[in-house]
Amino acid sequence: MKRICSIYKSPRKNEMYLYVLKAEGLTRVPEGLLPFFGTPVHAFDLVLTPERKLAREDIAKVLENLDNQGYHLQMPPPEDDYIEHLPEELLRRNDPA
């Protein structure tokens, strides 16, 4: 089951993405979601298959959501994840000596 998907980024929330089937565009995205998401900005198109690996999403869940509801919303990682990936020198407190 191969799906050609368009991925849109949110102008309001960093690292929030909306996956939709390219052929359907945004037609199945609920109107109530768009004020929260903002005006979708097309990021790229991607071919999704069950074998494909995604960096932060479960491919099976993405495909299921695309089939059942017509979209998949990828939420940004928790703020703590950002801190864990900062270089060690940025995590140290700058205490005056």
Contacts in CASP RR format, 6 or more apart in sequence:
PFRMAT RR
TARGET T0000
AUTHOR 0000-0000-0000
METHOD contacts of the structure
MODEL  1
MKRICSIYKSPRKNEMYLYVLKAEGLTRVPEGLLPFFGTPVHAFDLVLTP
ERKLAREDIAKVLENLDNQGYHLQMPPPEDDYIEHLPEELLRRNDPA
1 49 0 8 1.000
1 50 0 8 1.000
1 63 0 8 1.000
2 47 0 8 1.000
2 48 0 8 1.000
2 49 0 8 1.000
3 21 0 8 1.000
3 47 0 8 1.000
3 48 0 8 1.000
3 49 0 8 1.000
3 63 0 8 1.000
3 66 0 8 1.000
4 21 0 8 1.000
4 22 0 8 1.000
4 23 0 8 1.000
4 45 0 8 1.000
4 46 0 8 1.000
4 47 0 8 1.000
4 48 0 8 1.000
5 19 0 8 1.000
5 20 0 8 1.000
5 21 0 8 1.000
5 22 0 8 1.000
5 45 0 8 1.000
5 46 0 8 1.000
5 47 0 8 1.000
5 48 0 8 1.000
5 66 0 8 1.000
6 19 0 8 1.000
6 20 0 8 1.000
6 21 0 8 1.000
6 22 0 8 1.000
6 25 0 8 1.000
6 42 0 8 1.000
6 44 0 8 1.000
6 45 0 8 1.000
7 17 0 8 1.000
7 18 0 8 1.000
7 19 0 8 1.000
7 42 0 8 1.000
7 43 0 8 1.000
7 44 0 8 1.000
7 45 0 8 1.000
7 46 0 8 1.000
8 17 0 8 1.000
8 18 0 8 1.000
8 20 0 8 1.000
8 26 0 8 1.000
8 40 0 8 1.000
8 41 0 8 1.000
8 42 0 8 1.000
8 43 0 8 1.000
9 16 0 8 1.000
9 17 0 8 1.000
9 18 0 8 1.000
9 40 0 8 1.000
9 41 0 8 1.000
9 43 0 8 1.000
10 16 0 8 1.000
10 17 0 8 1.000
10 18 0 8 1.000
10 37 0 8 1.000
10 38 0 8 1.000
10 40 0 8 1.000
10 41 0 8 1.000
11 38 0 8 1.000
11 39 0 8 1.000
11 41 0 8 1.000
12 36 0 8 1.000
12 37 0 8 1.000
12 38 0 8 1.000
13 37 0 8 1.000
13 76 0 8 1.000
14 76 0 8 1.000
15 74 0 8 1.000
15 76 0 8 1.000
15 77 0 8 1.000
16 37 0 8 1.000
16 73 0 8 1.000
16 74 0 8 1.000
16 75 0 8 1.000
16 76 0 8 1.000
17 43 0 8 1.000
17 73 0 8 1.000
17 74 0 8 1.000
18 26 0 8 1.000
18 29 0 8 1.000
18 33 0 8 1.000
18 37 0 8 1.000
18 40 0 8 1.000
18 71 0 8 1.000
18 72 0 8 1.000
18 73 0 8 1.000
18 74 0 8 1.000
19 48 0 8 1.000
19 62 0 8 1.000
19 65 0 8 1.000
19 66 0 8 1.000
19 71 0 8 1.000
19 72 0 8 1.000
19 73 0 8 1.000
19 74 0 8 1.000
20 26 0 8 1.000
20 28 0 8 1.000
20 29 0 8 1.000
20 66 0 8 1.000
20 70 0 8 1.000
20 71 0 8 1.000
21 28 0 8 1.000
21 66 0 8 1.000
21 70 0 8 1.000
22 45 0 8 1.000
24 70 0 8 1.000
26 40 0 8 1.000
26 71 0 8 1.000
28 69 0 8 1.000
28 70 0 8 1.000
28 71 0 8 1.000
29 70 0 8 1.000
29 71 0 8 1.000
33 71 0 8 1.000
33 73 0 8 1.000
34 40 0 8 1.000
37 73 0 8 1.000
48 59 0 8 1.000
48 62 0 8 1.000
48 63 0 8 1.000
48 66 0 8 1.000
49 59 0 8 1.000
50 59 0 8 1.000
50 60 0 8 1.000
50 63 0 8 1.000
51 59 0 8 1.000
52 59 0 8 1.000
53 59 0 8 1.000
54 62 0 8 1.000
56 74 0 8 1.000
56 77 0 8 1.000
57 72 0 8 1.000
57 74 0 8 1.000
61 72 0 8 1.000
62 72 0 8 1.000
65 71 0 8 1.000
65 72 0 8 1.000
66 72 0 8 1.000
83 91 0 8 1.000
END
